[in-house]
Amino acid sequence: MSGRPEMFEGVDEIWLDGEFVDFEDAQIHVLTHALHYGTGVFEGVRCYETEEGPAIFRWEEHLDRFYDSGRVYDIDIPFEKSELTEATEELIRREELDSCYIRPIAFYGYGPLGLNPGNSPVQVALAVWPWGAYLGDEALEEGVDVAVSSWRKYASSQIPTNAKTTGTYVNSVLASQEAKANGYAEAIVLNKEGNVAEGPGENIFLVRDGEIYTTGLAESILDGITRQTAIELAEDMGYVVHDDATISRGELYTADELFFTGTAAEVTPIRSVDDNQIGSGTKGPVTDDIQTAFFDLVESGDREEWFRYL
Ligand SMILES: Cc1ncc(COP(=O)(O)O)c(C=O)c1O
């Protein structure tokens, strides 16, 4: 196929509805329900090259969230968790990848159109590809410049924010496009109340007087698995972590440190918000502690219960 995006250049196969198919054959119909109404759920997972070989990080937690997201929309995933696990592992082996990003997706497929998906079939796909630092290697060291978006995060009373739903990502796309158009690496979105929610694809942490704060689940955020990991790592290091914080926009500007967490973004320092320098304008010491602990963890594979070795 000509014009394949660079990130997918080396990908040979995709798993679609129970079969391994050639990359070019992983096609769906234009009348797919999810294409019109956004009725799909997905995950983003990483497989790391640990000292003990390739291992999928927190696969069970991602899989649980995947099925839970589906449940919100009655998307009854027609495969057992064990089948998707086996297929994912096999796919990574077939692609001969030591580390990669994993994208499971389940969606209402080609059936009658109309808002209620009714008996539309549920289709499931798994794809894997190599993916380095989402916001760039330099971002991990130096931090990113971000801007508060003019787009608000939808409230969980409008669309469940704990489900990772394809259609809802238009909100993240708008925030991200706006940030990039204005010369920033990423956005921060406020919730309906005007307090901090999260990034378009990341959770956010704030450090003040040596203590760590992250926005609570009631602030219209996704319950990020990297967020949970960072909280545990921080607590293990003796930090006090407030994991149900309400953070106002102004508190961002006066924070000692800020950082994003996410499967794609991993642990990325934030060095400025709306052109206000945060702390010393580079990665702060607490952020460095959490980031170091995170990368030590995924390189060593030390906490066995969090890794699924191939
Ligand atoms: C909106 C949003 N918030 C937070 C996250 C971080 O979640 P996780 O750490 O599970 O990748 C993501 C990424 O999946 C996301 O899309």
PDBQT file of the ligand as one rigid body, heavy atoms in Angstrom, charges set to zero:
ROOT
HETATM    1  C1  LIG A 401      -8.605  11.358  28.201  1.00  0.00    +0.000 C 
HETATM    2  C2  LIG A 401      -7.511  10.519  28.762  1.00  0.00    +0.000 A 
HETATM    3  N1  LIG A 401      -7.112  10.731  30.030  1.00  0.00    +0.000 NA
HETATM    4  C3  LIG A 401      -6.138  10.005  30.585  1.00  0.00    +0.000 A 
HETATM    5  C4  LIG A 401      -5.490   9.007  29.877  1.00  0.00    +0.000 A 
HETATM    6  C5  LIG A 401      -4.412   8.206  30.529  1.00  0.00    +0.000 C 
HETATM    7  O1  LIG A 401      -4.872   6.892  30.780  1.00  0.00    +0.000 OA
HETATM    8  P1  LIG A 401      -3.887   5.668  30.822  1.00  0.00    +0.000 P 
HETATM    9  O2  LIG A 401      -2.832   6.009  31.814  1.00  0.00    +0.000 OA
HETATM   10  O3  LIG A 401      -4.723   4.522  31.260  1.00  0.00    +0.000 OA
HETATM   11  O4  LIG A 401      -3.332   5.493  29.469  1.00  0.00    +0.000 OA
HETATM   12  C6  LIG A 401      -5.868   8.759  28.556  1.00  0.00    +0.000 A 
HETATM   13  C7  LIG A 401      -5.203   7.713  27.788  1.00  0.00    +0.000 C 
HETATM   14  O5  LIG A 401      -5.746   6.640  27.643  1.00  0.00    +0.000 OA
HETATM   15  C8  LIG A 401      -6.903   9.511  27.998  1.00  0.00    +0.000 A 
HETATM   16  O6  LIG A 401      -7.278   9.297  26.728  1.00  0.00    +0.000 OA
ENDROOT
TORSDOF 0
